[in-house]
Amino acid sequence: MHLHNPYTDLPAANSLPALASAAAPGTPAQQAFAEAVARVEGLRQRLRELKEAQAEARRRYWQQVGPAAETVVQARQALFAPLEEALLLGYFSRLEQQQITALLLGNARTLQDRFGEDAAEMLRKYAPRRSAADADEDEQPAPAADLPPPAPATGQAPHEQAAEAARARRKTKQQRTEEAAAQAARTQEQALLANTKTLYRQLARAHHPDLSRDESTHGQRTQLMQRITEAYEANDLYTLLQLLAETAPADQTDDTLLTRYTQALQQQQTELKQQIQGLQYGENGLGTTTGKKREQEIRQLKRHLKAEAEYLAQVLRLLQEPAGLRQLLRELATEGHDTV
């Protein structure tokens, strides 16, 4: 369950300061690679800190607001049964039945959109079906090869079958887009992992303790080789790249390979920035604001939730009798509302 909240005023990811790489000698490719490693590490650290801060903010937030929100959720869920029963009474006019259906839908959407509750069943039962004409207006016909196989006869009216077919075409189109993006990501990942063995061998040739006669560096080489081996066994290309940036001599690094690694790291920077932006400004994000302003906002939200729960309890009492529900429908219509 989640609530939208105002605690999302952290700085944008693209405004984060980049870690300054050491002014090491080397070719432009080597310098660009070292800088890319430093930037990725800075973003990874920022992402870790943000996740930790938001986890703590979420814990504190729900510790204070959760009970009041749960009371409202339970009160709204209690409205479904009497409203559905009212549709079966034969007491209400067609217009009033439409108002009751709107009440059911509005309540379901509130539970889903504001509180993160699963209200899909209610939405499926009472949401108006789109006509075939409406369904076809915003969907171009899919090529014959992309159309799903004909659905078996289900007793549906022709216009309902057409609407269902349009929905299936939209779903197929969306799936194709998602599958293409997933395949591109897998291809890139496989290419990076294929480079892991090459990079491991390069680092091992340079740092394996058995390949050096210098006894004074044997212990240091042994520790470094252990880090290299652990990263290789975990398929951790980033750590191997970081070790390469820290240790590779300028005359033993292939600039062409470094350029490829740099491009991969730049792509990782983009992905990390997107993750940070998603945490900061996403629909369900929780920021880390503290102090009096935050406490005031939480107190105000709790007051609103308490008032909402009290109002819903009054609505539930009205729903116990058809006359009470009719009175509620008239009041909502007078105020220009179609739901509570």
Secondary structure by P-SEA (a helix, b strand, c coil): cccccccccccccccccccccccccccaaaaaaaaaaaaaaaaaaaaaaaaaaaaaaaaaaaaccaaaaaaaaaaaaaaaaaaaaaaacccccaaaaaaaaaaaaaaaaaaaccccccaaaaaaaccccccccccccccccccccccccccccccccaaaaaaaaaaaaaaaaaaaaaaaaaaaaaaaaaaaaaaaaaaaaaaaaaccccccccccaaaaaaaaaaaaaaaaaacaaaaaaaaaaaccccccccaaaaaaaaaaaaaaaaaaaaaaaaaacccccccccccaaaaaaaaaaaaaaaaaaaaaaaaaaaaccaaaaaaaaaaaaaaccccc
